[in-house]
Structures are given as structure tokens and as C-alpha cells.
């Protein structure tokens, strides 16, 4: 598991380093959104790798929306 998370961190750092010039030129909100998406992806991936029983967002939403679906 640690090897996979390390691989993800290495890939994220590589993307940031390669796109460094482009990231400097884009507006601040877009730059922060890119960083948030990278960190969010890391968080989701770490959650899925760490726990044996994973609660997927679509399944959780389906349980809440079941009462609104007529069939």
C-alpha cells in the first residue's frame, strides 16, 4: 500500500514540476483547483487502499435517494 501511495505522490510531484511554467501563468483560482484535485484524488485513493470496507459515494447517494424513486 505504501508503495502505491508513494507512486501517486511521485506522479503528482512530477506533474507539478513538468507543468510549473504553465501553472505559474494561469489564474490563482485555477492553480488552487488543480492542487485541490490532486490532493483530493490522493485522499480518495488512500481511503480506498487503506480500509477493507469502502463506502462508495454513488452507493451512499443511492441509499439516500431510494425513498424519492418511485420504482
C-alpha positions in Angstrom: 0.0 0.0 0.0 2.8 2.4 0.9 4.4 1.8 -2.5 1.2 2.7 -4.3 0.7 5.8 -2.3 4.4 6.8 -2.9 3.9 6.2 -6.6 0.8 8.5 -6.6 2.8 11.2 -4.7 5.7 10.9 -7.1 3.4 11.2 -10.1 1.7 14.3 -8.6 5.0 15.9 -7.9 6.2 15.0 -11.5 3.0 16.6 -13.0 3.5 19.8 -10.9 7.2 20.0 -11.9 6.5 19.4 -15.6 3.7 22.0 -15.7 5.4 24.5 -13.4 5.6 27.2 -16.1 2.0 26.7 -17.1 0.8 26.6 -13.5 2.5 30.0 -12.8 0.7 31.7 -15.7 -2.8 30.5 -15.0 -5.1 32.5 -12.7 -4.8 31.7 -9.0 -8.1 30.0 -8.6 -7.3 27.6 -11.4 -4.0 26.8 -9.9 -5.5 26.1 -6.5 -8.2 24.0 -8.0 -5.6 21.8 -9.7 -3.8 21.4 -6.4 -7.1 20.6 -4.6 -8.0 18.0 -7.3 -4.5 16.4 -6.9 -4.9 16.3 -3.1 -8.5 15.1 -3.3 -7.5 12.3 -5.7 -4.7 11.3 -3.3 -7.2 11.3 -0.3 -9.7 9.1 -2.2 -7.1 6.7 -3.3 -5.6 6.4 0.2 -9.0 5.8 1.6 -9.7 3.0 -0.9 -6.4 1.4 -0.3 -6.4 1.6 3.5 -9.7 0.3 4.6 -11.1 -3.2 3.8 -14.7 -2.0 3.6 -15.0 1.0 1.4 -18.2 3.1 1.2 -18.5 4.4 -2.4 -20.2 7.8 -2.9 -22.6 6.6 -5.5 -23.8 3.7 -3.3 -24.2 6.1 -0.4 -26.2 8.6 -2.5 -28.3 5.7 -3.8 -29.3 4.8 -0.2 -30.4 8.4 0.4 -32.2 8.8 -2.9 -34.0 5.4 -2.7 -37.0 6.9 -1.0 -37.5 9.5 -3.7 -37.5 7.0 -6.6 -41.0 5.5 -7.3 -39.8 2.1 -8.6 
